[in-house]
Amino acid sequence: MTTYLELIVHHGGKMDYSEEVPRYLNGKIEEVDMDLDYISYFQLQQLGVVHFEYARVERLWYMAPSHNLGNGLVEIRSDTEVMDGLIHGV
């Protein structure tokens, strides 16, 4: 049985650090279902290129539940962070 994780993807915008709590401005928000058996750093990179049509994805983050942009962003640099993020998301 295939299990999917619904990702809420914010992309195409910019972070504004001028206030005490950072804000994400002028981006798009989309929901994407990904198969838990195949989710990886490489698959997240491919999501940006194939699904969102970017030439490349330079950086990825996830936000830990019950946190905000000021204290909850975790940069994804490898499958280790992807697995840590999945622990929060499942």
DRENPA-3360 file (N, C-alpha, C; in nm, 2 decimals, always signed):
BEGIN
1 = MTTYLELI = +0.08/-0.12/+0.00/+0.00/+0.00/+0.00/+0.09/+0.12/+0.00 ~ +0.06/+0.21/-0.09/+0.14/+0.34/-0.10/+0.09/+0.44/+0.00 ~ +0.18/+0.50/+0.07/+0.15/+0.61/+0.16/+0.21/+0.74/+0.11 ~ +0.13/+0.84/+0.11/+0.17/+0.97/+0.06/+0.18/+1.07/+0.17 ~ +0.27/+1.16/+0.16/+0.28/+1.28/+0.25/+0.25/+1.40/+0.17 ~ +0.16/+1.48/+0.22/+0.12/+1.61/+0.16/+0.22/+1.71/+0.20 ~ +0.29/+1.77/+0.11/+0.38/+1.88/+0.13/+0.32/+2.01/+0.09 ~ +0.33/+2.11/+0.18/+0.29/+2.24/+0.14/+0.41/+2.32/+0.11;
9 = VHHGGKMD = +0.43/+2.35/-0.02/+0.55/+2.40/-0.08/+0.54/+2.55/-0.10 ~ +0.63/+2.63/-0.04/+0.64/+2.77/-0.06/+0.75/+2.79/-0.16 ~ +0.73/+2.86/-0.27/+0.84/+2.87/-0.36/+0.83/+3.00/-0.44 ~ +0.94/+3.05/-0.50/+0.93/+3.16/-0.59/+0.94/+3.30/-0.52 ~ +0.94/+3.30/-0.39/+0.94/+3.43/-0.31/+1.08/+3.46/-0.25 ~ +1.08/+3.55/-0.16/+1.20/+3.59/-0.09/+1.18/+3.60/+0.06 ~ +1.28/+3.58/+0.14/+1.27/+3.60/+0.28/+1.30/+3.74/+0.31 ~ +1.22/+3.80/+0.40/+1.25/+3.94/+0.45/+1.29/+3.93/+0.59;
17 = YSEEVPRY = +1.41/+3.97/+0.62/+1.46/+3.96/+0.76/+1.47/+4.10/+0.82 ~ +1.39/+4.20/+0.77/+1.40/+4.33/+0.83/+1.32/+4.35/+0.96 ~ +1.23/+4.25/+0.99/+1.15/+4.26/+1.11/+1.21/+4.16/+1.21 ~ +1.16/+4.16/+1.33/+1.20/+4.07/+1.44/+1.18/+3.92/+1.40 ~ +1.06/+3.90/+1.34/+1.03/+3.76/+1.29/+1.03/+3.77/+1.14 ~ +1.12/+3.69/+1.07/+1.12/+3.69/+0.93/+0.99/+3.66/+0.86 ~ +0.97/+3.71/+0.74/+0.85/+3.69/+0.66/+0.89/+3.64/+0.52 ~ +0.80/+3.56/+0.47/+0.82/+3.51/+0.33/+0.73/+3.59/+0.24;
25 = LNGKIEEV = +0.79/+3.66/+0.14/+0.71/+3.75/+0.06/+0.71/+3.71/-0.09 ~ +0.59/+3.74/-0.15/+0.57/+3.73/-0.30/+0.60/+3.59/-0.35 ~ +0.57/+3.49/-0.28/+0.59/+3.35/-0.33/+0.46/+3.29/-0.36 ~ +0.47/+3.17/-0.41/+0.35/+3.08/-0.43/+0.34/+2.97/-0.33 ~ +0.22/+2.92/-0.30/+0.20/+2.81/-0.21/+0.13/+2.71/-0.28 ~ +0.18/+2.58/-0.29/+0.12/+2.47/-0.35/+0.13/+2.35/-0.27 ~ +0.03/+2.26/-0.28/+0.03/+2.13/-0.22/+0.07/+2.02/-0.32 ~ +0.16/+1.94/-0.27/+0.21/+1.83/-0.35/+0.22/+1.70/-0.27;
33 = DMDLDYIS = +0.17/+1.59/-0.33/+0.17/+1.46/-0.26/+0.30/+1.39/-0.31 ~ +0.37/+1.34/-0.21/+0.49/+1.26/-0.25/+0.49/+1.12/-0.18 ~ +0.53/+1.02/-0.25/+0.53/+0.88/-0.20/+0.64/+0.87/-0.09 ~ +0.60/+0.83/+0.03/+0.69/+0.82/+0.14/+0.81/+0.72/+0.11 ~ +0.78/+0.62/+0.03/+0.88/+0.52/+0.00/+1.00/+0.58/-0.08 ~ +0.97/+0.69/-0.15/+1.07/+0.74/-0.25/+1.12/+0.88/-0.22 ~ +1.07/+0.94/-0.11/+1.11/+1.08/-0.08/+1.25/+1.08/-0.04 ~ +1.33/+1.17/-0.09/+1.47/+1.19/-0.07/+1.51/+1.33/-0.10;
41 = YFQLQQLG = +1.64/+1.36/-0.07/+1.69/+1.49/-0.11/+1.69/+1.51/-0.26 ~ +1.73/+1.40/-0.33/+1.73/+1.41/-0.48/+1.59/+1.43/-0.53 ~ +1.49/+1.36/-0.47/+1.35/+1.37/-0.52/+1.29/+1.51/-0.49 ~ +1.33/+1.57/-0.38/+1.29/+1.71/-0.36/+1.35/+1.81/-0.45 ~ +1.48/+1.78/-0.49/+1.54/+1.87/-0.59/+1.47/+1.85/-0.72 ~ +1.44/+1.73/-0.76/+1.37/+1.70/-0.89/+1.23/+1.76/-0.89 ~ +1.16/+1.77/-0.77/+1.03/+1.83/-0.76/+1.04/+1.97/-0.81 ~ +1.14/+2.04/-0.76/+1.16/+2.18/-0.80/+1.18/+2.20/-0.95;
49 = VVHFEYAR = +1.26/+2.11/-1.01/+1.29/+2.12/-1.15/+1.18/+2.08/-1.24 ~ +1.12/+1.96/-1.21/+1.02/+1.90/-1.30/+0.88/+1.96/-1.27 ~ +0.84/+1.96/-1.15/+0.70/+2.01/-1.12/+0.69/+2.16/-1.12 ~ +0.78/+2.23/-1.06/+0.77/+2.37/-1.05/+0.85/+2.45/-1.16 ~ +0.92/+2.37/-1.25/+0.99/+2.42/-1.37/+1.10/+2.52/-1.34 ~ +1.18/+2.50/-1.23/+1.30/+2.58/-1.21/+1.41/+2.51/-1.28 ~ +1.51/+2.60/-1.32/+1.63/+2.54/-1.39/+1.71/+2.46/-1.29 ~ +1.71/+2.50/-1.16/+1.78/+2.42/-1.06/+1.73/+2.47/-0.92;
57 = VERLWYMA = +1.75/+2.39/-0.82/+1.71/+2.42/-0.69/+1.84/+2.44/-0.61 ~ +1.85/+2.56/-0.55/+1.98/+2.59/-0.48/+1.97/+2.55/-0.34 ~ +1.86/+2.57/-0.27/+1.85/+2.55/-0.13/+1.70/+2.50/-0.10 ~ +1.70/+2.41/+0.01/+1.57/+2.36/+0.05/+1.56/+2.37/+0.20 ~ +1.44/+2.39/+0.26/+1.42/+2.40/+0.40/+1.29/+2.33/+0.43 ~ +1.27/+2.29/+0.56/+1.14/+2.25/+0.61/+1.12/+2.33/+0.74 ~ +0.99/+2.35/+0.77/+0.97/+2.42/+0.90/+0.91/+2.32/+1.00 ~ +0.98/+2.31/+1.11/+0.93/+2.22/+1.22/+0.79/+2.26/+1.27;
65 = PSHNLGNG = +0.71/+2.16/+1.30/+0.57/+2.20/+1.35/+0.58/+2.28/+1.47 ~ +0.48/+2.36/+1.50/+0.47/+2.45/+1.61/+0.58/+2.55/+1.63 ~ +0.65/+2.58/+1.51/+0.75/+2.68/+1.51/+0.71/+2.79/+1.41 ~ +0.79/+2.89/+1.40/+0.77/+3.00/+1.30/+0.89/+3.02/+1.22 ~ +0.89/+3.11/+1.12/+1.00/+3.14/+1.04/+1.12/+3.18/+1.11 ~ +1.10/+3.24/+1.23/+1.21/+3.29/+1.31/+1.29/+3.18/+1.38 ~ +1.22/+3.07/+1.41/+1.30/+2.97/+1.49/+1.28/+2.82/+1.44 ~ +1.20/+2.80/+1.34/+1.17/+2.67/+1.30/+1.22/+2.62/+1.16;
73 = LVEIRSDT = +1.30/+2.70/+1.09/+1.34/+2.66/+0.96/+1.47/+2.57/+0.97 ~ +1.47/+2.46/+0.90/+1.58/+2.37/+0.90/+1.62/+2.35/+0.76 ~ +1.75/+2.38/+0.73/+1.80/+2.36/+0.59/+1.82/+2.21/+0.56 ~ +1.77/+2.17/+0.45/+1.79/+2.04/+0.40/+1.91/+2.03/+0.31 ~ +2.01/+1.96/+0.36/+2.13/+1.95/+0.28/+2.16/+1.80/+0.23 ~ +2.08/+1.71/+0.29/+2.11/+1.57/+0.26/+1.98/+1.49/+0.30 ~ +1.99/+1.36/+0.28/+1.88/+1.27/+0.32/+1.86/+1.27/+0.47 ~ +1.96/+1.30/+0.54/+1.95/+1.30/+0.69/+1.85/+1.40/+0.73;
81 = EVMDGLIH = +1.85/+1.52/+0.68/+1.75/+1.63/+0.71/+1.61/+1.59/+0.66 ~ +1.61/+1.52/+0.54/+1.48/+1.48/+0.49/+1.42/+1.38/+0.59 ~ +1.49/+1.28/+0.64/+1.44/+1.19/+0.73/+1.40/+1.25/+0.86 ~ +1.48/+1.35/+0.91/+1.44/+1.43/+1.03/+1.30/+1.50/+1.01 ~ +1.29/+1.56/+0.89/+1.17/+1.63/+0.85/+1.05/+1.53/+0.84 ~ +1.07/+1.41/+0.80/+0.96/+1.31/+0.79/+0.92/+1.27/+0.92 ~ +1.01/+1.27/+1.02/+0.97/+1.23/+1.16/+0.87/+1.34/+1.21 ~ +0.89/+1.46/+1.17/+0.79/+1.57/+1.21/+0.66/+1.56/+1.13;
89 = GV = +0.67/+1.52/+1.01/+0.56/+1.53/+0.92/+0.46/+1.41/+0.93 ~ +0.51/+1.30/+0.98/+0.42/+1.18/+0.98/+0.35/+1.17/+1.11;
% end
